[in-house]
Amino acid sequence: MARKIQGESIKYPDYKRIFQDIIDKKFPEKKEWYSEISKKENLSILDILMISASTFNTQDEKVKMYNQKLRSYDEHTILYILEFQKKNYMTNSQLANHFRLSRNTVAKWKKHFSL
């Protein structure tokens, strides 16, 4: 089931319901941990990545690298990542390592959003 975010025409999957079903069926021991995160009204992409990483922590490095290539970030998340860099006085390389991005991607975002 998709839902609209703040009147935008872009529809997103209802990640709360998806993760709730997965945790109920496969990881009942993580219910308490997930209930803290699911209190948010809307999960950001970073929240989704954090939940996914902590729930399905069994991937090897090749799979992680392949999955990283398929990620896409919305404008709100990109701005959050760039603000995180400013607040923590990080270089592009440090930020890229922290969020598992390419240094070129970070530089491109900074140039595009002129921060």
C-alpha positions in Angstrom: 0.0 0.0 0.0 1.4 3.4 -1.0 0.9 6.7 0.7 1.2 10.3 -0.3 3.6 12.6 1.6 2.4 16.2 2.3 0.3 16.5 -0.9 3.2 15.4 -3.2 2.4 13.3 -6.2 5.2 10.9 -5.4 3.9 7.8 -3.6 6.1 5.9 -1.1 5.5 2.4 0.3 4.2 2.2 3.8 7.5 1.1 5.4 6.1 1.1 8.9 3.6 -1.7 8.0 6.2 -3.6 5.9 8.8 -3.6 8.7 6.1 -4.3 11.4 5.0 -7.4 9.5 8.6 -8.6 9.0 9.5 -8.1 12.6 6.3 -9.8 13.9 6.9 -12.9 11.8 10.6 -13.3 11.6 12.2 -11.3 14.5 9.7 -11.1 17.4 12.7 -10.5 19.8 13.2 -7.1 18.2 9.6 -5.8 18.7 10.5 -3.6 21.6 13.4 -2.0 19.8 11.2 -1.4 16.7 8.3 0.1 18.6 10.6 3.0 19.6 11.4 3.8 16.0 7.9 3.3 14.7 6.5 6.1 16.9 7.7 8.6 14.2 4.9 9.7 11.9 7.0 9.3 8.8 10.1 7.3 8.5 12.9 9.0 6.6 15.2 7.1 4.2 17.9 7.1 6.8 15.5 5.5 9.3 14.6 2.8 6.8 18.3 2.1 6.1 19.0 1.9 9.8 16.1 -0.5 10.5 17.1 -2.6 7.5 20.7 -2.8 8.5 20.0 -3.8 12.1 17.3 -6.3 11.2 18.9 -8.0 8.3 22.5 -7.9 9.4 23.5 -11.1 7.7 24.8 -9.9 4.3 28.3 -10.3 3.1 30.4 -7.4 1.7 29.7 -8.2 -2.0 25.9 -8.0 -1.4 26.3 -4.8 0.6 28.3 -3.1 -2.1 25.8 -4.2 -4.8 22.8 -2.9 -2.8 24.6 0.4 -2.2 24.7 1.0 -5.9 20.9 0.7 -6.1 20.1 3.3 -3.4 18.5 6.6 -4.2 18.0 9.6 -1.9 15.3 12.2 -1.8 16.1 15.9 -1.4 15.2 16.0 2.2 17.6 13.2 3.0 20.4 14.7 1.0 20.0 18.0 2.9 20.0 16.1 6.2 23.3 14.4 5.2 24.9 17.6 4.2 23.7 19.3 7.4 25.1 16.4 9.4 28.5 17.1 7.7 28.4 20.7 8.7 27.4 20.0 12.3 30.1 17.4 12.8 32.8 19.2 10.9 33.4 16.3 8.6 35.3 16.2 5.3 33.7 14.7 2.2 35.7 11.5 2.7 34.6 11.1 6.3 31.0 11.7 5.4 31.2 9.3 2.5 32.6 6.6 4.8 30.0 7.3 7.5 27.0 7.0 5.2 28.7 4.5 2.8 28.5 6.9 -0.1 31.0 7.8 -2.9 33.1 10.9 -2.3 32.1 12.0 -5.8 28.4 11.8 -4.8 28.9 14.0 -1.8 30.8 16.5 -3.9 28.1 16.5 -6.5 25.4 17.0 -3.9 27.3 19.9 -2.4 27.7 21.5 -5.8 24.1 20.9 -6.7 22.6 22.3 -3.5 25.3 25.0 -3.2 26.0 24.6 0.5 
